[in-house]
Amino acid sequence: SQDSEGYEAFERVIAAINELDNPTYYAFSGSSEGPSARQASFLTEVTLEPRESTLRRAALLLQGRMPTSEEREAVDSDDELRKSLLDLMQGEAFREFVVTGVNDRLLIEGADTPLDINFPMWFKLYNRKVQYALDEDPNNDFTLNNQLRDPIRRAGGELFAYVIENNKPYSEVLTADYMMMNTFLNQWLEGSANFGVDESPSVYKPSRIGGYYPRSSLNRLVERVNSNSTYELTGPPMANYPHAGILGDFGFLGRYPTTATNRNRARARWAFYHFLGIDIEKSSQRPTDEASLSDRNNPTMNNPNCTVCHALLDPVAGAFQNWDEFNHFRNGGSDALDRFYKNPEDGTRSLYQYGDLWYRDMRSPGLFDKKIEERDATLRDLAELIVDDPAFLSATAKFWWPSVFGKPLLDKPAVESDQGYASKYAAYQAQQDSIDEFAAVLAKRMSAKDMLVEMIMSPWFSGESVTSYAFNEAQYEAQFGSKQLLTPEQLGRKTRALTGVSWRSNRRPSGEMYSAYETFSVLLGGIDSEAVTSRATELTPTMTSILMTHATESACPAVVRQFAKPIEERTLFSFVEESTLPLLHGAQSFTVLSEELGDWKTQSFAAEANAGAKTIAIKFTNPYCDYDGTKCLDQRLLFVDSITVTSPSGKVDSFKGNDSRFRSSINSNGYQDCYGESQGYSKCYNGTLSLDLDTQEVGRYQIEASLSGQLAPSRNGYLEVVMSIESNENLLTTTTPNATAIRNQIGKLFEVLHGADFGANSEAVAQVYEIFAAALSKASEAHNGMFYQCVLYRDGLIYDDNLSQSELDTFRYVNPGEDWFQENWDAKKVFEDAFRADPYGSKYAWTAVMM
């Protein structure tokens, strides 16, 4: 009732929270007569990004992928965008978004021993633990705890995901009379769900606990130390285990444990905060005066300085009365009251009476002015009271705000005299108004999907620019719009979706993924749910350093992945081939089937070329020298006897290999790679042999070379060369078809990687083209056709994604009892060299672009 102490406490808390509100005070009102309609809301001054951009960012956020072409083409109206957003809210990736979002708020991953198996009430699980302990194999116990810890912490997030994905009433996250279990939990907690024999441990289903046995159903047969006694069953398990959604979740209870002095107040505080939007800690100032601090007359019941909060908090704590410090229901007995209350150590008389479930020196269970009379399913009653309260709707919008917008809600500014108060208050109030709007959407059908869609459609997610500076400061404070810092998990999913690269992350033989994004999570702005509990929203120097490493190590694998596929299957480099160079008219790779000097083989190719200065080149792409410190014990050598060029009209120009017009590349030691010999040929140890030629005609030229080679007996294979013809124009200003294709490709990369639309002639594309050209000109100095600087192992799935299982089996194997791969490096090198082969230098150049 309105006269009750709980209701009065609630009114005092709400008044304290709202005491700073001033309905006639708006940012930049400029008048004491009140704000204009324009001044009252700054969101009207925001221009939204294109729908395609919103869809792209939403797909990356919710699905960790790019939208398909069909999805992009469909969003020609807001209604269609809403439909597309709803379609994104399903599947494994969406569930991961939800689970991560739940943990960001509830921090369940930080729960310490959410389910303690050292108690025989979990009879089946406890017996397995005892069996392992008696086997004296510590790995067994370690494995059992690992198998239990992760799914029991994840179950709460999976509950939210199940409710949201299946469009159940969102209130079910609190009222669910089940929990989510995977195959392991369902087996050992004797759950009610049905799983197939081969179902993955990552699959969670609604299930009810059927394997919790009260102490009255257990008999100890053999007593042992360290909770390893043997028990037998003498009675049935607990019937109708009182599930209560997330409130009864082991992870939630474990993350906010109760103690003899805490008495479930932590659980109550966070239930208020997350599900009613009330921050008890901020509702009133803690008393610091000596009188209040020295009060021993049960101050939480009697001292007004304390009751202002405890009259509200303690009844909700009472609703958790049946769950003890080990998160067990009544510890398998008659109640969950702590032993210090029941049997005071100082010898004083206890208030406890047999049959009590709650402390007699605290308020009875309830919420606000509503009492909870139920004794067993008290949490279930509390859940019903919470979801019936209008504050649950707005609390839900607040709960999901950081997950969708990537930034926390603003706190209400407290001191009007502070600099920027007006702007801060305007931004705060705008957020609160939007919270009310999102809550109204949720109220219509209790569909969290509907609410999430409206959040993504709002300027807080998709705002791109402002049309007026009237609210500039307030908009800056609000940090609304399309730019947000990626979480480590989002960075990993986005990198994988856009480039295919699995940076420093690989899959074990068991299928379990090891991820560097988890290893570097806190350093990258993530959380560990224990010491670090809030995500970074701004870059730090450490984050920048790691992200630079991430970009550097991911760039080359991203490039070689693309060129390992046919052009029609590529997602990034669909306009160019490896041989697409700005000045190149034509090129072709050859295997010289010659085994010794004098075994001349003719290699030829044709290319279209215009009139002007050209360079004809022969590049030796697989040189080899077994160097002992003074000389090559075994070596491949290329011999060039002649080059012949036939013009479109049939005119023939021939050049002997030792012609002085040939020029050689210079190696890192400052010496030529090729030398003309008196016998009429050139001998090349490495590098490129080039010839400048002025072509007088436009059309198809035939280039022919007479080549032979010296093989290296210790190395299999013949000599490999690339023959080419290219213009001697300015690399930066040339307008050849290839240069145009490269500029178009850069524009496409902007679109795919950044969602930005830059034309081929834009300044942004020109700047990146200069990077490409600079890197290409240095490629021959950086490597000689084999891009060894490309560190492929930083991409843990490059081989899994691009090789067949039979190819993988040629170099990868697993030893018995191990869950990691062993590799034959010599066998693997064949595939490494195929990825790294860069005869044109284009992989090197595109890697520079991707960085």
N, C-alpha and C positions, 0 to 999 in steps of 0.2 A: 504494500500500500504506500501511498504518498507520505504517510506519517511514519513509516518505518525508518529505522536507523540506516539500513542499507540504501534505501532510496535517497535519503537526505545526504548520505556520503557521496552517492553518485552525482547528485546535483552540485555538490561542492566541487567535485573533481571537474565536471564539465565547465563550471563557472571559472575555475582556476585556469583551465586550458584556454578559455575564450576571453579572459579578462583583458587582453590587449586589443581585441577587435574594436575597430572604429569604422562603422559602416559609411561614414561620410568622408573618410580619408582615403584618397586615391593618389597614386603616383602622378605627379605633374598635373594635378587638378587645376592649379592656377587660380582657384577661386574658392571662397568660403561658402559659396552657394551650392556646392556639390558638383560632381563630375558630369560631363556630358556622356551620351551613350557611347561615343567613340572612345572616350577616356576610360570607360568602365571595363573594357576588355581589350587587351593588346593582341589577342589572337586574330582579330579581324584584319590586322596589318601584315599578316604572314602570307607569303606565296608558297603554295605547296609544290613539291617536286613533281615531275611527270609520273603518271601512274606506273609506267614501265619501270621507273627507278624504284618506286615504292615496292613493287612486286619483286624486283631483283633483290633488294635488301631484305625483304620479308622471307623470301625463299632461302637465302643464305642463313638468316637467323633461325627459322623454324625447321628447315630441312637440310641445311649445310650443303646446298647445291645451287646451281644456276637455274632459273626458270627455263622451261623448254620453249621452243619457238611458238608452239601452239598456245602455251600459256601467255606469252608476251602479246601475241596477236589478239587474244581474247579480251584484254583489258581496255576496251574502248569507252568504258563508262565506269562511274563509281560503283554501280550495282554489279557490273561484271568483275570489278576488282574485288569487291566483297566476296563474291562466289569463289574467285581464285584463291583468296586468302583462306577461306574456309577449307578448300581442298588441300591446302598445305598442312592442315592441322590433323595429321594422321601419320601412322607409320613409326618406325623405329627412331628416326631422327627427331621427329616431333616429340616423342616420348622423352628422348634424351634432353631436349630443350626444357621440358616441364620438370623433369627430375633435377636437373641442374638448378633451375629457378627456385624450386622448393628448398633445395639444400642451401642456396645462397641466403635464404631467409631464415630457415629453421636450424641450419648448421648441424644437421643430423650426422654428417660424416665425422664430426668431432666427438660423437658419443663414445664414452669409455665403457666397454663391455656392456652393450645394450641388452644382451641376453646372457646371463651367467649360467653356464652349464655345470657348475659345481653343486647343484641342488637336485635332488632326486625327483622333484616334482615333474621335471622334464625326463620322464623315465627312460624312454628310448634313447634320447640323445645322451643322457647321463651315463647309461650303461655302455654306450660306445666309447665315451670318454674314459671310463674306468677300464674297459678292455684294452684300450690303447696304452693307458698308464701301466697296466700290469705287463704288457708286452715290452716295456722299458725301451721303446723306440720313440725318442722325442720328436721325430719327424711326423709320426702319426698324429700326435696331439696338436702339433703346429698346423698340419694340414687341416684337421678338423676345425680348429678355430678360424683359420683363414676362410674355409668354405662357409662358415657360419657368419663371420663378421660382416663381409661385404653385402650379402643379400639382406641381412637383417637391418643394416643401415639404409639400404636402398628401398626397402619395402614401403616406407612412408611416401617417398617421391613417386613410386610406382602407383600408389593409391591415387594421388592427384592425377597422374597421367591417365590412368584407367577411367576415372570419372570424366575428365575433360575430353579425352579422345572419343569416348562413347557417348558424349553429349548427355550424360546423366545430370540430374540437378546438382549444382556445385556444392550444395549443402551436404552432400553425401561424403565429402572429404572429412567431415566431422561426425556424421551420423552413421557411417557404414558399419554394418554388423558383421564385418569380415576384415581380413587383412590380405595384402598381396603376398603370394608365395611363389618361389620358383621350385624346380623339382627337388632341390636339396631341402629347403624349408618344409615343403609339403610332406616329404618322407619322414623327416625327423621330428616334426611337430605334429605328425599324424593329421595333416590337413585334409580338408574335404574335397579339394580340387582333383580333377583327373588330368594326368599328364601322359603323353605317349612315351614309349621307351626311349626314343631318340630325340625328344624335345630338348632344346638348348637351355642351359642354365640362365640364359638371358631372358627367357620367357617367364612372365609373371601372370598369375591368374588369381581371381578372388578365391579365398579359401578361409575356412574356419578352423581354429585350433581344436583338435580332438585328443591331444595327448598331454594335457596338463592334469596331473594327479594330486589330489589333496594328500596331506600327510597321513590322513586316516586310511588311505588306500595303499600305504606303503609299509613294508616290514623290513627292518634291517637284518640281514642274515649274517654278514661278516663285517666287523668294524675294522676300518683301516684309516690311517692318517691321510692328510691332504685331500680330503673329500673324495676318497676312493673306496668307500665302503660299498658292499654289495647289498642291493635291495631286491625284494620280490613284491609283486603286486598282490594285494589282498582285497582290492575293491575297484570300482570303476573310475574312469577319469571324470573330471569336472564336467558336468552337463551345461551346455549353453554358456560357453566362455564369453564374458561380457566385453566383446569388442566395442570400440567407440571411435572408429575412424582414426585420424591422426592423433587425437588426444590420448588414446590407449596404445599408440605405436611404441614399440620397444626403443626405437631410435630417439623419438621425441622424449620419452620418459628418461632415457639414459643421458641425453644431452643436457637436461635440466633436472638433475637428481635432487632427491629430498634427503634431508638429514634430521637429526634429533632437534636441532634448533630452527632449521629452515622450514620444516613441516609443510612441504609441498608449495611453499610460496613462490619459488622460482618457476615451477610449472604453471602456477596461476598467473604470475606476472606476464609470462610470454604468451599464454593463451589470450589474455587481455590485449596484448600488444599486436599480435598477428591476426587475430580473428575478430576483434572489436575495435581495433585502431586506437586503443587507449594506452598511453604510456604512463603507468603508475609512478614510475621513478620521477617523471617531470610534473606530476599533478600537484605536488606540494613540496615545499622546501623541507629538507630533513631538519629536525630540531638539533641545535648545537648548544643550547643553554644548559648550565650545570644541573638545574632542577629536573629537566626532562631526562637528561642522561643518567641521573642517579635514581630515577623513579623505579621502584621495584614492585609496585602494586599492579602487576600485569598491565603495563602501559598500552599494549596493543588493544586492550579491551576498555581501558579507563582513561587514558591520557588523551585529551583532545588533539594534542600535537601529533599523536600516533594514529588515532582512530580515523583521522581524515583519509588515510590511505587504507588502513587495515580493515575498516568496516566494509570496504569494497573488495579488498584482496582476499581476506581470509575465508570468506564463504566459498569462493571458487577453489581455494586450496583444499577446503574440506571435500569438494567433489572428487578430488584425487585420493580420497582417504583409503581406498582399497589397494593402492599400489605402493610397495615398499621401496627401500633404497636399492634393491636389486631388480626393481621393475617387475616383481612377481605379484600376482594377485594374492593379497593377504598372506604372503610367504607360505602358501600352502596350508595355512591354519585358519584361525578364526578372525584375525584382524591383521593390520599392517602397522600398528602403533609401535613406536620405538621402545626399546627396553629401558631406557633411562626414565621415560615417563611412567612406565608400568612398574618399574622397580628402582626408585631413586637411589643413587649411590650414597647420598648423604644421610640415608636412613629416615628421611621424612616420609610422611604418609602420602601415598599416591592417590590422585583423584580417580584413577582408573577403577572401573567396575566391570565385572565379567559381562561380556556381550557388547561392550562399547566398541565402536568402530572409529570414533573421532575423539579429539582432545576436548575434555570438558572445560578447559580454560581458553577455548577459542570459539568463534562464532560457528553456528551450524552451517552445513553445506547449502549453497544457493547461488543465485546470480541477481545482483541488485536487490529488488524487493521480493524476489520469488524464491521460495524455499525448495529444497530437494528432499523429499521424504523417502525416496527409494534408497535401499541399503546396499544392494548388490551392484546394480548397473548405474551407479551415480554419475559416471562420466557420460554415459549415454544420455541421461537427463540433462546434464550440463550442455552437451552438444546441441540438443533440441532447443534449449533456452537461448544459446548463442545464435543459432541460425535464424531464430524467430525475431531477433533484435535487428532493427534497421541498420545499426552500425556495422553488422556483418557484411553488408553489401559494399559500403565504402571501404571497409578494412580489406576486402578482397581486391578492390582496385588498387589500393596502396600496396598490397602484397606483391602484385604483379608489375607494378610500375618500374622498378629497377631492371627486371628481366627484359621488358619490352623496350624501354628507352635508354638503357645503359647508364643511367645516372640515378642517384637516390633522390627522394623527395626533399624539398627544401624545408628546413626548420623555420618555424615562425620567428621572425626577428623580435627581440625582447625589449630593446631600449630605443625609444623614439628619437632620442638625441644622437644616436649613433649615425655616423656618416653613411649615406646611402640607404637609410631606413626605408624611405618611401619606395624606392625601387625594389628593395628586397621584399617589402610587404606586398607590393603589387604582384611580383612574381609568385610569391607564396600563395596569395589569394587566387591567382589564375589557376594554379595547380589544384587547389582545393575545389574550385568550381568545376574543373575538368573531372576530378575524382567523383563529384556528385553526378556528372553526366554519365560517366562509365558505370557507376553504381546503378543508375536508372536503367541502363541497357541490361545489366545483369538481372535486375529485378523482374523484367518482363517474362523471361522463361527460365531463369536460373541457369542460363547457358554461359559457361565461361568462354566458349568459342566466340559467341556474339560479342562479349565484352572485349576480348583480345582483338577481334577484327576492328572494332571502333577505335581502340587505342592505336592500332597501326595506321588507321585512316586519319588520325588526328594530326594537327600541326606539331605535336610533341614528338612524333616519329618522322613525319614526312615534310615538315617545314623546311624550305630551302632558302628563302630570302625574305626580307621585309620590304614593304612598300612605303614605309614611313619611319622617320626617326623619332617619332613622338614617344615611343616606349623603348627606345634603344637600350637604356640602362637596365630597365626591368627585364627585357628580353635577354640581355647578357647574363643577368643573374639567374634566369631560368634555365639557360643552356639547352633550349629546346632545339629540335630539328634533326636533320638526317646524319649529322656527324656524331659518332660515338666510338669510344675506345673498345676494341674487340677484347673479349676475355680470352685466356689461353685456349680454352676449348673451342671457341668460335674461330680463333686464328687457325687452329689445326684443321677444322672442318672446311674453312674457306680456302686455305692453301690446297687441301686435297681436292676440293671440288673444282677449283679453277685450273690447277696445274697438274693434278694427279700425284704430286709429291707427298710422301709420307715422311716428313722431316724427323730424322732421328727416332723414328718409331718403326717397330717391326712386329711381326706376328710369330709367336712361338709355335712349335709343332702341335701343342694342345689347342691352338686357336686363340689363346689369350694374347692381347695386344700389349706391348710395352710402348709407352708414349713419353717422349721428351717433354711434351706439353705439360704432363703431370709432374715430371721432375723439376721443371723450371716454373711451375705454376705460380708460386708466390713471387718469384723474381719478375715474372711477367705481369704482375698486377692481380693475380688470382688469390684464392684463399685456401687455407688448410682446415678451416672450420674449427680450429682450436685457438692457436695464438693469433692468427690473422683471420679476421672474420668479416672484413668488408673489402670489396674489390676496388682497385685503383681506378680513378676516372681521369687521371692525367698522366702523361708520360713522365718517367723518371730517367735519370742517366743510365741506371742499370738496365731498365727495360729497353731503352734505345740501343744499348750495346748488344743485347741479346737479339733484338729484332734485326739489327744490321747483320749479325752472324746468320740469322735465319734466312734473310734475303740472299746473302752471298752463297750460302750452302745449298739453297733450294733452286737458284737460278739455272745452273747448268743441268741438273737432273730434269728440270722442267723442259728445257730445250731438247735434250737428247731423247726424252720420252716422246716428244712430238714427232721428231724426225724418224723415229723408229716405226711410225705408223704410216700407212698410205694417206695421201693428202686429204682424201674424202672422209677419213676418220678422225682427223685432227680437230681439236677445239680451239687452239691458239694460232698455229701457223698454217692457215688454210689458203693463203695467197702466194706462198713462196715454197720453193724446194731448197735443199742444201746448196744447189748450184746456182741459185738466184743471187747473183752479185751485181752491183750497180753498173759496172763497166763490162761485164762479161757478155760476149756474143754467143759463146758456145763452149762446152767442155765435155769431156768424157773420160771415164776411168777405164783403165786397161790392166789386165794381167799379162805380163810379158813372158810368154812360154819359151824362154831361152835359158839354157843351162850353163853356157860359158861364152866367153868373148869370141866373137866371130859367128855365133849362131844367131844371125840377124833375123829379126822378126819385124814385119811391117805392120804398124798400127795407124789407123786413119779415122778421121771423123769429119763431118761437114757442119758449117754454121753460116747463118745469114749475117752479113756485115755491111756497113756503109763505107763510104770513102773516108780516108783519114788515117791518122797515126794509130797503129795497133801494136800489141805485144802478143807474140806467140810463146807459150811456155810449156815446159815439161817438168812436172813436179814428181820427185821421187818420194813416195809416201810410206814405204816400209823399209827404210835403211836399217842395218843391223851391224853392230861391232861388238865382239866379245873381247873387251879391252882388259889387258893384264897390268896396266899401269904404264907400259911403254909402247905397246903395239896391239893391233887387233889380231887375235889368234884365229878368229873366224869372222868373215865379213861378207856382206852383200855389196855389190857394186853395179852401177848402171852405166852402160856405154851407149852414146848417141852417135850414130854414124852420119845421119843426115836428116834434114827436114825439107820437105817439098811442099810448096803452096801453089795450088791451081786456082786461078781467078774464075769468075763466072763466064768470061769469054773464052776460057781455055788456056790462057797464058800461064806458063809454068815457071816458077822461081825455085831453084834448089840451093841449099846451103849445106856445106860439109860441116861435120860436128866440131871441127877445130877452127871454124871461121871466126875471125877476130870480132865480128859483129855480135857474136853470142856473149852474153854476160851471165855471171854466176851469182847466186845468193851468197851472202857472207854469214859464216857461223858465229857462234857466241865468242869464239876465241879470236875473231878478226880475220880468219882465213876463208878463202873461197871454198865452196862446196864442190865445184866442178872445174876441171882443167882440160884445156885442149892438148891433145897428144899429137906427136909428129906423124903418126900413122893415119891421121885424118879424122879421128873421132875425138869426142870428149868423154872423159871419165868422171862420173859423179859419185861421191861418197854419201851425199846427203842433198837436201835442198832442191833448188829450182834452177833450171837452165832456160834463159829467156832470149828472145830475138825480137828487136823492134823492126816494124815493117810499115811502109806507107801503102795503103791499099787505094787504088785509083777507081775502082768500080763498086757498084752497089749490087748485091746479090749473094749467091751461095758460093762459099769458098770451101775447097777441099784441102785439109791439112793432113800430111802424111809424114810419119817418122820411121826411120830404120833403127831398131833398138836391139840390144842384147844385154845379157846380165851374167854376173858371177854370183852363184848361189852360196848360201852359208849352210854347210852340211848339218850343223847342229840345230838349224831351224828349218821347219817344214815350210813349203810354199815358195812360189815364184815371186819375182819382183812385181810391185804394184806402182803404177804411175797414173797421173792425171794430165791430159793434154788440153790446152785451152787457148782461146783467142779473145782478147779484150781490147777496148778502146783506151787510148791514153788521154782521156779527157779529165777535167777536174772532178774528183770524186764527189764533191759537195754540191756542185751545180749541174751535174749531168742530168739529162731528162730521158735517158734510155728507158725502154719498156720495163727493164728489170728494176731500175731506180724507182720508177713509178709504182711498181708492184710492192717494193719494200716500204715506200711511204704509206701506201694503202694498208699494208700489213701492220705498221706501227699504229695507224689510226684504229685498226681492228683490235689491237692489244689494249689500247686505251678503253675501248668500249667493253671488252670482255672482262678485263681485270679491274677497271675502276668505274664502269658504268658511265663513262664520259664520252661525249660525241665530239670528236675533233676531226675535221676534214684533212685530207692529205696535204693540203697547202697551208695548214695552220702553223702558227708559231710553235705550239707545243710539239707537233710532229717534227718540225724542222730541227728543234733542239735535240730530240731523241735520235733523229737521223744522223746528226753530227756525231753522237756517241757511237752509233753503229759504224759509221765510216772510219772513225778514229780507231776503234777496236779492230776492224777488218784490216786496216793498214798495218797493224802491229801483230796480226795473227801469225804470220810466217816467222816472226821473231820469237813469239811465245811458244810455238810448238811446230813440229815438222810433219803435220798431217795426223798426229795422234794427240788428242786433247787430254793429256795425262793430268793436268791440273783439275780436271773435273772429278770431284770426289763423289763417286757414285754411292758409296755405302751410307752416306748421309741420308739417302732416300731408302728407307728400310723395305719398301715394297716394289722397287723398280724391277726386280727380277720376277717377283710373283705376278706382277701385272702384265709383263711383256713376254714371258717365256712360257712354253707349255710345260706340263708336269714332267714329261719325259726329258725335256731339256734341263729342268731343275734337278732331276735325279742324276744327271751326269756329274754334278759337282757338289750336291748337298745331301747330307745324310744325318741320321740321328742315332746316337749311341743308346743302348738299352738303359732305361731308368732316368734318362735325361730329358729335359723339356727345352732344349735349345739346339740349333742346327750347327753341325760341323761342316766345313767346306774344304774341298780340294781346290786350292788356289790356282794351280796350273790349268785344271779343267775349266775353271770359272773365267780365266783370262780370255778365252776365246770370245765369250759373250761381252766381257768388259771392253775388249778392243773394238767389237762391233758397235757398241754404244759410243765409244770415244772417238772413233775414226772421224776426222774432220779435214778431208783433203782440200776443201775450198776455204777453210777458215771461217765459214759462216756460223758454225755452232759457237765458236769463240765470240764472234761479234754479237750474236743474238743473246748470249749469256750476259754480256755487258749491258744490253738493253734491259734484260729482265731484272737485273740488280736494281 
